[in-house]
């Protein structure tokens, strides 16, 4: 039984080598959700100065999404939207979007990718910068979704008194999303929109956790 490929340069590999690698890559990719959950714990060590850690912020964002009745794509996107803060502090939004893109609806990926520009409306004037950076996307179909994402779930989630749900609550959702077939058109649903808020679902969830 092969323990590793025969080649030392990729161009020298044969079909047996690449079949062997494909099997290993499939098994490795299947644990992506678990690795992301471990990475989320590292957010407790990221940017300081706020009244909550980045993990606390992420959990608040996801909890608000879940309590608004949002579907699983929105909830997982809210949870992971700042995961790039550790390794890509200057383009964390693009980093997070790249992680999510193969596994969630296009609407959610676009929102995560652009949320950094949308968040500027709340603070950039204090740096004498342009708070209206989001206006460049004004005509985009998902503009309103990203604005609502930021208003309800992102900018509001720095409250040390907010009772968020634990990471373990969201773990099965992360596992479910990252177990999907990558780049499945039925998952990515290009151009389609889902509301961020489902009041009926929100009421049911509130009753279950009351």
N, C-alpha and C positions, 0 to 999 in steps of 0.2 A: 504493500500500500504506500502511495506517495506521502511524504511528509512535507515536501516543499517542491516548488517548480524546479525544472532542470536548467532553465536559462539564467544567464547573468545580465543579459540585455534583452529588453522586451521584444525586439525584432527577431530574436532567435527562438522565441517560444513556439510550441506546436499546439495542436488542438487539445491534446491531453493536458498540457499545462494550463490552458485557459479554461478548460472544463473544470479542472481542479480548483482554480481560483474563483470561478463563478460560484461554486458550491460554498466556498468559504465566505465570499462576499455576501451571499444571501443570508447566511447564518449571522454574520456580523451586523448587517443592516437591520435584521429583525429585532435587535436590541437597542436601536436608536432611541426609542422612547425612554428606556431605562437610563441611558447615558445622559440624556437631556435633563432628566429629573435630578441626577447627581450634580449636573452643572448648575441647576437652579439653586442648589444649596450654597454654591460658591458666591452667589449674588449677595450673600450676607457680608462678604468681604470687599464688595465693590464700593463705589463712590460714597464718601461720607459727607456729613453736613446736614442732611435732611433729618427729620424727626423719625423716619422709618428707614430700614435698610432697603436695598433694591429688591431683595426677596420679599420683604413685607409689602413693598409697593406692587410687585407683580401679583402677589396673592390677593391684595385688595382689588386690583384691577379685574382679576379673574372672578373673584367673589361677586363684585358688582355686576359683571356680565352675567354670571349664573343667576343671580337674584333678579335680573331684568328679564329672565326667560330666554336668553340668547341660546342659540344652538351650539353644538359641540365645536364647530369650526371657530366660531367667535370666542368661545370660552378659552380654548387652547391658544388661540392667537393672542388674547389678552394676557394670558399667563406668560407667554414666551416673548412678548413684544420687546422687552428690554434685555433679553439674554445676551445680546451682543455687547453690553456695557463692559464686560470683563476684557474681551479680546479685541473689540473694535469700537473704542469709545468715541471716535469721530465719525463713524458711520454705522452705529449700532442698529439703526432701523433697517438698513439694507442687509446687514448680517442676519438679523432675525428673519427677515422676509425670505432670504435664500434658504434658510433651514426649513421654513414652513411651505415654500412654494410647491414642492411635489405632492403635498399631502392634504392641502385644504383648498377651499374655494378661492378663485382668483380675487374676488371682492375682498377677502380677508388679507390675502398676501399684499395687495395694493395698499390697503389701509396701513398695515404694519410698515411697509416700505416707506410710506410718505408721512407717517405720524410725526417724525422729527420736525418737518417743516410746519406742520399744522400746530404743533405745540408752541411754536414761536409766538403765536398771537397772544399768549399769556404772559410772556416775560421779556421778549427781545427788546422792547422799548427801554428797558432798564439798562441795557448794554449799548444803547444808541444804535441799535441795529434795526432791521426791517421786520416788524411783527406781522406783516402781510405776505410772507413768503408763500403761504398756501394759495394765494390768489392765482398763481401760475397754473393751478389745477382746477380753476373755477368751473370750466366747462366739462370736466370729466364726470362720467356717470357715477363714480363712487365718491365724489367730493363730499356730499352730505353725510355719507357713512363714516368717512374718516373724521369729519368735524364732530359728529356725535360720539364716536369712539373716544376722541380726546376729551370732550366735554364731560361725558358721563363716567368714563372708566379710567382714563389716564390722569388728567390733571387733578382730579378730585382725590386720588388715591395716595395721599401723603399724610394721612391722618393716624396718629399713634393710638387713638381711641376707637378706631373702627375695628369691629370684630370680624376679621376675615376667616375664611375656612382654611384648614391646613393643607400643605402640599399633598399629603396622602389622599385627601379628598379628590384632588384633580388627577392623581396618578393614573387611574384606570382610563380617563379620557385621553391623556397623552399617549398611553399605550395603544388605545384604539385608533387614534388618528395616525400614528406612525407605523401601524401594522397595515395600513392601506397600500394598495398597489400604487407605486410612484407614478406620477404624471397621468393618472387615469382621467380621461376627459369627463367621465361621469362624476368624479370627485371635484375636479378643478372648475367645472361648470363656467367656462369663460363667458363673461359678460352678464351673468345672472346675479341677482341680488336677493338677499334675505334680510328681513328687518333685524335690527339689533335688539329690539324689545318685543317680546311676546307677553302681553299682560296676563293672558290666561295661564300660560306656563309659569310665569312669575308667581301667580297666586297659588298655584299647586305646590310649587317649590317652597314658598313661604309657609304654607300649611304643614308641609312635611318636616320642616326644621323648627317650627314654633315650639 
